[in-house]
Amino acid sequence: MKVIVAVKRVVDYNVKVRVRSDGTGVETANVKMSMNPFDEIAVEEAVRLKEAGIASEIVAVSLGVTACQETLRTALAVGADRAVLVETDVELQPLAVARLLKSVVEREQAQLVLVGKQAIDDDANQTGQMLAALLGWAQATNACKLEIADGSARVTREVDGGLETLNAKLPLVMSTDLRLNTPRYATLPNIMKAKKKQLEMLSPAVLGVDPTPRLRTLDVSEPAGRKAGVMVKSVAELVEKLRNEAKVI
């Protein structure tokens, strides 16, 4: 079974995000970038499937600028066999990403696609669902446990009321949640070996997809600073402030 894992290059989660002075987006110049944490979990799960003898090949896929090669090399160092970069300078939105991934999946003839449930930069949580719809495949979102046997998958996911278990026939698109596993660190020998693994470069035109954005960001601004709290002397004073100042009751 061939597994495709989608990985995204995002601002590292330890970095304090700053808005550009012109309000067009988040500042990324001279900022540390890394693999999206949820995608790290997806890569780890794919590697575990291969170690268990369930997956035969892991293909890491990323979409974006040339620097995304660094993210793909990280996936290769962790255990992916090959990598594919769909190179474009266009700002990619979830639908365009899903369409590009669909073309790659069909090109690779994969049976399982693993994606992070969301990227920590836009928090859209849309790509996995859109990809499953475009492919016409079964889908399982926010997975915290995966078992594959006899051409079907048993996926456990966290919901508000506890745990939900789904049974689905392959092929399948699955998005990963935090509790699915703990990603491993890439060792130095594997980092060196990753430099020799195949990394294929494609373009949206080759895949027959137009990635032009359908939405336009009008303005990006930081949230207003939090005001200092005040002490009240009685419940009556608290109710009065909630009603007349905060206007929440």
C-alpha positions as CSV (number, residue, x, y, z in Angstrom):
1,M,0.0,0.0,0.0
2,K,1.4,3.4,-1.0
3,V,0.9,6.2,1.5
4,I,1.0,9.9,0.6
5,V,1.7,12.4,3.4
6,A,1.0,16.1,2.9
7,V,3.4,18.4,4.8
8,K,3.3,22.2,5.1
9,R,6.0,24.7,5.8
10,V,4.8,27.2,8.5
11,V,6.1,29.7,11.0
12,D,7.6,27.7,13.9
13,Y,5.2,27.3,16.8
14,N,7.8,28.8,19.2
15,V,7.9,32.1,17.2
16,K,5.9,35.1,18.3
17,V,3.9,36.0,15.2
18,R,4.0,39.7,14.1
19,V,1.7,41.4,11.6
20,R,3.3,43.2,8.7
21,S,3.3,47.0,8.9
22,D,1.1,47.3,5.8
23,G,-1.5,44.9,7.3
24,T,-1.3,42.5,4.3
25,G,-0.4,39.4,6.4
26,V,2.0,37.8,8.9
27,E,5.7,38.7,8.8
28,T,7.7,35.7,7.5
29,A,11.0,37.4,6.5
30,N,13.9,36.2,8.6
31,V,11.5,34.1,10.7
32,K,12.2,30.5,11.7
33,M,10.0,28.1,9.7
34,S,9.3,24.4,10.3
35,M,7.0,21.6,9.5
36,N,3.4,22.0,10.7
37,P,3.1,20.0,14.0
38,F,0.0,18.1,12.9
39,D,1.8,17.1,9.7
40,E,4.7,15.8,11.8
41,I,2.2,13.4,13.4
42,A,1.0,12.3,10.0
43,V,4.5,11.5,8.9
44,E,5.2,9.6,12.1
45,E,2.0,7.5,11.5
46,A,3.0,6.7,8.0
47,V,6.4,5.5,9.1
48,R,4.8,3.3,11.8
49,L,2.6,1.8,9.1
50,K,5.6,1.0,7.1
51,E,7.5,-0.4,10.1
52,A,4.5,-2.7,10.7
53,G,4.6,-4.0,7.2
54,I,1.3,-2.4,6.2
55,A,2.7,0.4,4.0
56,S,5.1,-0.3,1.1
57,E,6.1,3.2,0.2
58,I,5.7,6.7,1.8
59,V,5.7,9.7,-0.5
60,A,5.9,13.1,1.2
61,V,4.2,16.0,-0.7
62,S,4.5,19.7,-0.1
63,L,3.2,22.7,-2.1
64,G,4.7,26.2,-2.1
65,V,8.0,28.0,-2.6
66,T,11.4,26.4,-3.2
67,A,12.2,26.6,0.5
68,C,9.6,23.9,1.1
69,Q,12.4,21.5,0.1
70,E,13.7,21.8,3.7
71,T,10.4,20.6,5.1
72,L,10.4,17.6,2.7
73,R,14.0,16.7,3.6
74,T,12.8,16.6,7.2
75,A,10.1,14.2,6.3
76,L,12.6,12.1,4.3
77,A,14.9,12.0,7.3
78,V,12.1,10.8,9.6
79,G,11.3,7.9,7.2
80,A,9.6,8.9,4.0
81,D,10.9,7.2,0.8
82,R,10.4,9.9,-1.8
83,A,9.3,13.5,-1.9
84,V,7.3,15.6,-4.3
85,L,7.3,19.4,-4.3
86,V,4.7,21.3,-6.3
87,E,6.5,24.6,-6.6
88,T,4.6,27.9,-6.9
89,D,4.9,31.4,-5.5
90,V,1.1,31.8,-5.4
91,E,-0.5,32.0,-2.0
92,L,-2.3,28.6,-1.8
93,Q,-5.7,28.4,-0.3
94,P,-7.4,25.1,0.9
95,L,-9.3,24.4,-2.3
96,A,-6.2,24.9,-4.5
97,V,-4.2,22.7,-2.2
98,A,-6.8,20.0,-2.3
99,R,-6.9,20.1,-6.1
100,L,-3.2,19.9,-6.4
101,L,-3.0,17.0,-3.9
102,K,-5.8,15.2,-5.9
103,S,-3.6,15.3,-9.0
104,V,-0.6,14.1,-7.2
105,V,-2.6,11.2,-5.5
106,E,-4.0,10.1,-8.9
107,R,-0.5,10.3,-10.4
108,E,1.0,8.2,-7.6
109,Q,-1.9,5.7,-7.4
110,A,-1.9,5.9,-3.6
111,Q,-4.4,4.1,-1.4
112,L,-4.0,6.2,1.8
113,V,-3.5,10.0,2.3
114,L,-2.5,11.4,5.6
115,V,-2.8,15.1,6.4
116,G,-2.6,17.1,9.5
117,K,-6.1,18.1,10.7
118,Q,-5.1,21.8,10.3
119,A,-2.1,24.1,9.8
120,I,-1.2,26.3,12.6
121,D,-0.9,29.4,10.4
122,D,-4.4,29.6,9.0
123,D,-6.2,27.0,11.2
124,A,-8.5,26.3,8.2
125,N,-9.1,22.6,8.9
126,Q,-10.5,22.2,5.3
127,T,-7.9,20.5,3.1
128,G,-8.5,16.9,4.1
129,Q,-12.2,17.1,3.8
130,M,-12.0,18.9,0.4
131,L,-9.5,16.3,-0.9
132,A,-11.7,13.4,0.1
133,A,-14.7,15.0,-1.6
134,L,-12.7,15.6,-4.8
135,L,-11.4,12.1,-4.9
136,G,-14.7,10.5,-3.9
137,W,-12.9,8.6,-1.1
138,A,-13.9,7.8,2.4
139,Q,-12.6,10.2,5.0
140,A,-11.8,10.2,8.7
141,T,-11.0,13.5,10.5
142,N,-9.3,14.3,13.8
143,A,-8.0,10.7,14.2
144,C,-6.4,9.7,17.5
145,K,-6.0,6.0,16.6
146,L,-5.6,4.1,13.3
147,E,-5.8,0.3,12.6
148,I,-5.6,-1.1,9.1
149,A,-6.3,-4.7,8.1
150,D,-7.9,-6.6,5.2
151,G,-8.3,-3.5,3.0
152,S,-10.2,-1.5,5.6
153,A,-9.4,1.0,8.3
154,R,-10.7,1.4,11.8
155,V,-10.3,5.0,13.0
156,T,-10.9,6.3,16.4
157,R,-11.5,10.0,16.7
158,E,-12.2,12.4,19.6
159,V,-15.6,14.1,19.7
160,D,-17.3,16.3,22.3
161,G,-19.0,13.4,24.0
162,G,-15.9,11.1,24.1
163,L,-14.6,8.8,21.4
164,E,-16.1,7.8,18.1
165,T,-14.9,4.8,16.1
166,L,-15.4,4.6,12.3
167,N,-14.9,1.7,9.9
168,A,-13.9,2.7,6.3
169,K,-12.9,0.9,3.2
170,L,-9.6,1.9,1.5
171,P,-8.8,4.2,-0.2
172,L,-9.0,6.7,2.6
173,V,-8.1,10.3,3.4
174,M,-7.4,10.8,7.1
175,S,-6.5,13.9,9.1
176,T,-4.4,13.5,12.2
177,D,-5.0,14.9,15.7
178,L,-2.5,15.4,18.6
179,R,-3.0,12.2,20.4
180,L,-2.5,9.9,17.5
181,N,1.2,9.5,18.3
182,T,4.4,11.3,19.4
183,P,6.7,12.2,16.4
184,R,10.2,11.0,16.6
185,Y,13.3,13.1,16.0
186,A,15.3,12.7,12.9
187,T,18.8,11.3,13.7
188,L,21.9,12.7,12.1
189,P,22.6,9.6,10.0
190,N,19.1,9.7,8.6
191,I,19.4,13.5,7.9
192,M,22.5,12.7,5.8
193,K,20.7,9.8,4.0
194,A,17.8,12.1,3.3
195,K,20.0,14.3,1.1
196,K,20.3,11.4,-1.4
197,K,16.6,10.5,-1.5
198,Q,14.6,11.5,-4.6
199,L,12.8,14.8,-4.5
200,E,10.7,15.5,-7.6
201,M,9.8,19.0,-8.6
202,L,6.5,19.7,-10.3
203,S,4.4,22.7,-11.2
204,P,0.7,23.4,-11.0
205,A,0.6,23.6,-14.8
206,V,2.0,20.1,-15.1
207,L,-0.8,18.9,-12.8
208,G,-3.4,20.8,-14.8
209,V,-4.5,23.0,-11.8
210,D,-4.9,26.7,-11.6
211,P,-3.9,27.7,-8.0
212,T,-5.1,31.4,-8.3
213,P,-6.7,32.5,-5.0
214,R,-10.4,32.8,-4.9
215,L,-10.4,34.9,-1.7
216,R,-8.7,38.2,-1.1
217,T,-7.4,39.3,2.4
218,L,-8.5,42.9,3.0
219,D,-6.6,43.5,6.2
220,V,-4.7,41.7,9.0
221,S,-4.4,43.2,12.4
222,E,-3.3,42.2,15.9
223,P,-6.0,41.7,18.5
224,A,-6.6,44.6,20.9
225,G,-4.7,44.6,24.1
226,R,-6.4,43.2,27.1
227,K,-7.5,45.7,29.6
228,A,-6.6,45.4,33.3
229,G,-9.2,43.9,35.6
230,V,-10.9,45.7,38.4
231,M,-12.0,44.7,41.9
232,V,-15.7,45.0,42.8
233,K,-17.0,45.4,46.4
234,S,-20.3,43.6,46.0
235,V,-22.4,41.3,43.7
236,A,-24.6,44.3,42.9
237,E,-21.7,46.3,41.6
238,L,-20.5,43.3,39.5
239,V,-24.0,42.9,38.0
240,E,-24.1,46.7,37.3
241,K,-20.7,46.6,35.4
242,L,-21.7,43.5,33.5
243,R,-24.9,45.1,32.4
244,N,-23.9,48.7,31.7
245,E,-20.1,48.5,30.8
246,A,-19.5,45.0,29.4
247,K,-23.1,44.7,28.2
248,V,-23.1,40.9,28.4
249,I,-26.3,40.6,30.5
